[in-house]
Amino acid sequence: MGEINIKDEAHRLVDQLPKDSTWDDLMHEIYVRQAIESGLADSKEGRTTDVRDVRKKYGLSK
């Protein structure tokens, strides 16, 4: 995938919001988008932890 033009993506994001959206709605959408992109970048770079290791560390069952 090529370089993302943040300004164009922001316009698309705003255009997809309902007419009665609030600033909080917009901030939420930006946060979710950024979190997903960061996670995908981490995954691509191998910066992940196996779920079994996380469960063991925190004493969680399957």
MARROZA-9157 format. One record per atom (N, C-alpha, C): residue number from 1; residue in three letters; atom name; x, y, z. Coordinates in nm, 4 decimals. Each point is the difference from the previous one (the first is absolute). Example, Ala and Ser with C-alpha at 12.3 -4.5 7.8 and 13.67 -1.06 7.14 Angstrom:
{1 "Ala" "N" {1.3190 -0.5690 0.7800}};
{1 "Ala" "CA" {-0.0890 0.1190 0.0000}};
{1 "Ala" "C" {0.0900 0.1200 0.0000}};
{2 "Ser" "N" {-0.0350 0.1050 -0.0720}};
{2 "Ser" "CA" {0.0820 0.1190 0.0060}};
{2 "Ser" "C" {-0.0770 0.1090 0.0730}};
This chain:
{1 "Met" "N" {0.0850 -0.1171 0.0000}};
{1 "Met" "CA" {-0.0850 0.1171 0.0000}};
{1 "Met" "C" {0.0893 0.1231 0.0000}};
{2 "Gly" "N" {-0.0362 0.1028 -0.0729}};
{2 "Gly" "CA" {0.0790 0.1209 -0.0116}};
{2 "Gly" "C" {-0.0169 0.0910 0.1197}};
{3 "Glu" "N" {0.0636 0.1149 -0.0083}};
{3 "Glu" "CA" {-0.0096 0.0993 0.1069}};
{3 "Glu" "C" {-0.1448 0.0471 0.0174}};
{4 "Ile" "N" {-0.0394 0.0153 0.1238}};
{4 "Ile" "CA" {-0.1341 0.0478 0.0311}};
{4 "Ile" "C" {0.0039 0.1515 0.0107}};
{5 "Asn" "N" {-0.0896 0.0666 -0.0697}};
{5 "Asn" "CA" {-0.0135 0.1438 0.0121}};
{5 "Asn" "C" {-0.0981 0.0254 0.1144}};
{6 "Ile" "N" {0.0538 0.0406 0.1146}};
{6 "Ile" "CA" {-0.0812 0.0162 0.1209}};
{6 "Ile" "C" {-0.1149 0.0985 -0.0212}};
{7 "Lys" "N" {0.0261 0.1071 -0.0693}};
{7 "Lys" "CA" {-0.1042 0.1003 -0.0224}};
{7 "Lys" "C" {-0.1165 -0.0589 -0.0797}};
{8 "Asp" "N" {0.0308 -0.0749 -0.1057}};
{8 "Asp" "CA" {-0.1057 -0.0637 -0.0788}};
{8 "Asp" "C" {-0.0763 -0.1025 0.0830}};
{9 "Glu" "N" {0.0728 -0.0776 0.0802}};
{9 "Glu" "CA" {-0.0651 -0.1014 0.0845}};
{9 "Glu" "C" {-0.0885 0.0672 0.1047}};
{10 "Ala" "N" {0.0435 0.1123 0.0548}};
{10 "Ala" "CA" {-0.0810 0.0724 0.0975}};
{10 "Ala" "C" {-0.1293 0.0505 -0.0644}};
{11 "His" "N" {0.0103 0.0499 -0.1215}};
{11 "His" "CA" {-0.1206 0.0454 -0.0718}};
{11 "His" "C" {-0.0961 -0.1167 -0.0202}};
{12 "Arg" "N" {0.0518 -0.1154 -0.0393}};
{12 "Arg" "CA" {-0.0857 -0.1176 -0.0196}};
{12 "Arg" "C" {-0.0679 -0.0410 0.1301}};
{13 "Leu" "N" {0.0772 0.0040 0.1074}};
{13 "Leu" "CA" {-0.0535 -0.0373 0.1301}};
{13 "Leu" "C" {-0.1136 0.0936 0.0400}};
{14 "Val" "N" {0.0204 0.1297 -0.0155}};
{14 "Val" "CA" {-0.1029 0.0984 0.0337}};
{14 "Val" "C" {-0.1226 -0.0183 -0.0891}};
{15 "Asp" "N" {0.0220 -0.0240 -0.1275}};
{15 "Asp" "CA" {-0.1118 -0.0170 -0.0932}};
{15 "Asp" "C" {-0.0854 -0.1220 0.0337}};
{16 "Gln" "N" {0.0581 -0.1000 0.0658}};
{16 "Gln" "CA" {-0.0739 -0.1222 0.0337}};
{16 "Gln" "C" {-0.0817 0.0130 0.1284}};
{17 "Leu" "N" {0.0269 0.1035 0.0780}};
{17 "Leu" "CA" {-0.0737 0.0180 0.1251}};
{17 "Leu" "C" {-0.1425 0.0485 -0.0274}};
{18 "Pro" "N" {-0.0947 -0.0395 0.0852}};
{18 "Pro" "CA" {-0.1365 0.0512 -0.0141}};
{18 "Pro" "C" {-0.0039 0.1512 0.0220}};
{19 "Lys" "N" {-0.1024 0.0657 -0.0533}};
{19 "Lys" "CA" {-0.0132 0.1460 0.0099}};
{19 "Lys" "C" {-0.0047 0.0491 0.1444}};
{20 "Asp" "N" {-0.0538 -0.0815 0.0913}};
{20 "Asp" "CA" {-0.0147 0.0439 0.1392}};
{20 "Asp" "C" {0.1172 -0.0412 0.0891}};
{21 "Ser" "N" {0.1145 -0.0300 -0.0586}};
{21 "Ser" "CA" {0.1174 -0.0427 0.0759}};
{21 "Ser" "C" {0.0533 0.1119 0.0880}};
{22 "Thr" "N" {0.0620 -0.0414 0.1088}};
{22 "Thr" "CA" {0.0604 0.0951 0.0926}};
{22 "Thr" "C" {0.1520 -0.0025 -0.0169}};
{23 "Trp" "N" {0.0660 0.0956 0.0672}};
{23 "Trp" "CA" {0.1466 -0.0005 -0.0001}};
{23 "Trp" "C" {0.0513 -0.1303 0.0615}};
{24 "Asp" "N" {-0.0702 -0.0490 0.1032}};
{24 "Asp" "CA" {0.0402 -0.1265 0.0626}};
{24 "Asp" "C" {-0.0093 -0.1158 -0.0985}};
{25 "Asp" "N" {-0.1039 0.0000 -0.0843}};
{25 "Asp" "CA" {-0.0124 -0.1041 -0.1027}};
{25 "Asp" "C" {0.1192 0.0034 -0.0945}};
{26 "Leu" "N" {0.0365 0.1199 -0.0416}};
{26 "Leu" "CA" {0.1132 0.0150 -0.0909}};
{26 "Leu" "C" {0.1298 -0.0449 0.0661}};
{27 "Met" "N" {0.0213 0.0421 0.1242}};
{27 "Met" "CA" {0.1218 -0.0393 0.0708}};
{27 "Met" "C" {0.0068 -0.1514 0.0192}};
{28 "His" "N" {-0.1143 -0.0612 0.0261}};
{28 "His" "CA" {-0.0042 -0.1458 0.0147}};
{28 "His" "C" {0.0405 -0.0683 -0.1306}};
{29 "Glu" "N" {-0.0545 0.0450 -0.1104}};
{29 "Glu" "CA" {0.0329 -0.0594 -0.1299}};
{29 "Glu" "C" {0.1491 0.0162 -0.0323}};
{30 "Ile" "N" {0.0551 0.1164 0.0304}};
{30 "Ile" "CA" {0.1430 0.0219 -0.0230}};
{30 "Ile" "C" {0.0821 -0.0935 0.0875}};
{31 "Tyr" "N" {-0.0373 -0.0119 0.1271}};
{31 "Tyr" "CA" {0.0719 -0.0881 0.0922}};
{31 "Tyr" "C" {-0.0029 -0.1445 -0.0480}};
{32 "Val" "N" {-0.1172 -0.0479 -0.0381}};
{32 "Val" "CA" {-0.0137 -0.1381 -0.0461}};
{32 "Val" "C" {0.0857 -0.0233 -0.1240}};
{33 "Arg" "N" {-0.0059 0.0924 -0.0940}};
{33 "Arg" "CA" {0.0791 -0.0118 -0.1236}};
{33 "Arg" "C" {0.1491 -0.0061 0.0308}};
{34 "Gln" "N" {0.0463 0.0892 0.0887}};
{34 "Gln" "CA" {0.1412 0.0047 0.0362}};
{34 "Gln" "C" {0.0423 -0.1278 0.0727}};
{35 "Ala" "N" {-0.0852 -0.0492 0.0888}};
{35 "Ala" "CA" {0.0324 -0.1220 0.0746}};
{35 "Ala" "C" {0.0122 -0.1200 -0.0934}};
{36 "Ile" "N" {-0.0901 -0.0100 -0.0958}};
{36 "Ile" "CA" {0.0051 -0.1103 -0.0957}};
{36 "Ile" "C" {0.1258 0.0090 -0.0852}};
{37 "Glu" "N" {0.0306 0.1187 -0.0503}};
{37 "Glu" "CA" {0.1187 0.0160 -0.0835}};
{37 "Glu" "C" {0.1278 -0.0290 0.0779}};
{38 "Ser" "N" {0.0056 0.0421 0.1264}};
{38 "Ser" "CA" {0.1173 -0.0288 0.0832}};
{38 "Ser" "C" {0.0144 -0.1499 0.0236}};
{39 "Gly" "N" {-0.1117 -0.0655 0.0262}};
{39 "Gly" "CA" {0.0034 -0.1452 0.0211}};
{39 "Gly" "C" {0.0445 -0.0750 -0.1236}};
{40 "Leu" "N" {-0.0494 0.0416 -0.1148}};
{40 "Leu" "CA" {0.0414 -0.0647 -0.1246}};
{40 "Leu" "C" {0.1490 0.0216 -0.0259}};
{41 "Ala" "N" {0.0494 0.1199 0.0283}};
{41 "Ala" "CA" {0.1427 0.0283 -0.0186}};
{41 "Ala" "C" {0.0840 -0.0848 0.0952}};
{42 "Asp" "N" {-0.0429 -0.0113 0.1265}};
{42 "Asp" "CA" {0.0714 -0.0841 0.0956}};
{42 "Asp" "C" {0.0035 -0.1445 -0.0468}};
{43 "Ser" "N" {-0.1126 -0.0494 -0.0469}};
{43 "Ser" "CA" {-0.0074 -0.1368 -0.0480}};
{43 "Ser" "C" {0.0935 -0.0223 -0.1184}};
{44 "Lys" "N" {-0.0011 0.0938 -0.0918}};
{44 "Lys" "CA" {0.0852 -0.0106 -0.1188}};
{44 "Lys" "C" {0.1482 -0.0028 0.0382}};
{45 "Glu" "N" {0.0372 0.0735 0.1037}};
{45 "Glu" "CA" {0.1388 0.0086 0.0446}};
{45 "Glu" "C" {0.0364 -0.1092 0.1007}};
{46 "Gly" "N" {-0.0960 -0.0881 0.0300}};
{46 "Gly" "CA" {0.0273 -0.1100 0.0914}};
{46 "Gly" "C" {-0.0029 0.0386 0.1470}};
{47 "Arg" "N" {-0.0564 0.1135 0.0318}};
{47 "Arg" "CA" {-0.0090 0.0449 0.1390}};
{47 "Arg" "C" {-0.1311 -0.0494 0.0610}};
{48 "Thr" "N" {-0.0077 -0.1319 0.0168}};
{48 "Thr" "CA" {-0.1198 -0.0616 0.0551}};
{48 "Thr" "C" {0.0387 -0.0973 0.1109}};
{49 "Thr" "N" {-0.0976 -0.0367 0.0805}};
{49 "Thr" "CA" {0.0182 -0.0987 0.1061}};
{49 "Thr" "C" {-0.1067 -0.1062 -0.0175}};
{50 "Asp" "N" {0.0414 -0.1238 0.0050}};
{50 "Asp" "CA" {-0.0936 -0.1112 -0.0149}};
{50 "Asp" "C" {-0.1034 0.0052 0.1126}};
{51 "Val" "N" {-0.1242 -0.0223 -0.0338}};
{51 "Val" "CA" {-0.1091 0.0078 0.0974}};
{51 "Val" "C" {0.0213 -0.0994 0.1143}};
{52 "Arg" "N" {0.0624 -0.1141 -0.0258}};
{52 "Arg" "CA" {0.0266 -0.0966 0.1067}};
{52 "Arg" "C" {0.0954 0.0593 0.1038}};
{53 "Asp" "N" {0.0988 0.0765 -0.0465}};
{53 "Asp" "CA" {0.0939 0.0629 0.0923}};
{53 "Asp" "C" {-0.0690 0.1075 0.0848}};
{54 "Val" "N" {-0.0887 0.0748 -0.0594}};
{54 "Val" "CA" {-0.0733 0.1036 0.0739}};
{54 "Val" "C" {-0.0895 -0.0654 0.1040}};
{55 "Arg" "N" {-0.0712 -0.1049 -0.0404}};
{55 "Arg" "CA" {-0.0886 -0.0695 0.0937}};
{55 "Arg" "C" {0.0798 -0.0564 0.1178}};
{56 "Lys" "N" {0.1153 -0.0575 -0.0272}};
{56 "Lys" "CA" {0.0843 -0.0573 0.1057}};
{56 "Lys" "C" {0.0493 0.1101 0.0927}};
{57 "Lys" "N" {0.0455 0.1115 -0.0562}};
{57 "Lys" "CA" {0.0516 0.1109 0.0794}};
{57 "Lys" "C" {-0.1025 0.0542 0.0991}};
{58 "Tyr" "N" {-0.1252 0.0077 -0.0445}};
{58 "Tyr" "CA" {-0.1054 0.0577 0.0844}};
{58 "Tyr" "C" {-0.0893 -0.1046 0.0664}};
{59 "Gly" "N" {0.0379 -0.1267 -0.0114}};
{59 "Gly" "CA" {-0.0757 -0.1060 0.0663}};
{59 "Gly" "C" {-0.1393 -0.0180 -0.0539}};
{60 "Leu" "N" {-0.0182 0.0220 -0.1288}};
{60 "Leu" "CA" {-0.1317 -0.0129 -0.0629}};
{60 "Leu" "C" {-0.0182 -0.1402 -0.0575}};
{61 "Ser" "N" {-0.1222 -0.0495 0.0070}};
{61 "Ser" "CA" {-0.0278 -0.1305 -0.0593}};
{61 "Ser" "C" {-0.0325 0.0168 -0.1485}};
{62 "Lys" "N" {-0.0100 -0.1126 -0.0666}};
{62 "Lys" "CA" {-0.0288 0.0020 -0.1444}};
{62 "Lys" "C" {-0.1362 0.0439 -0.0251}};
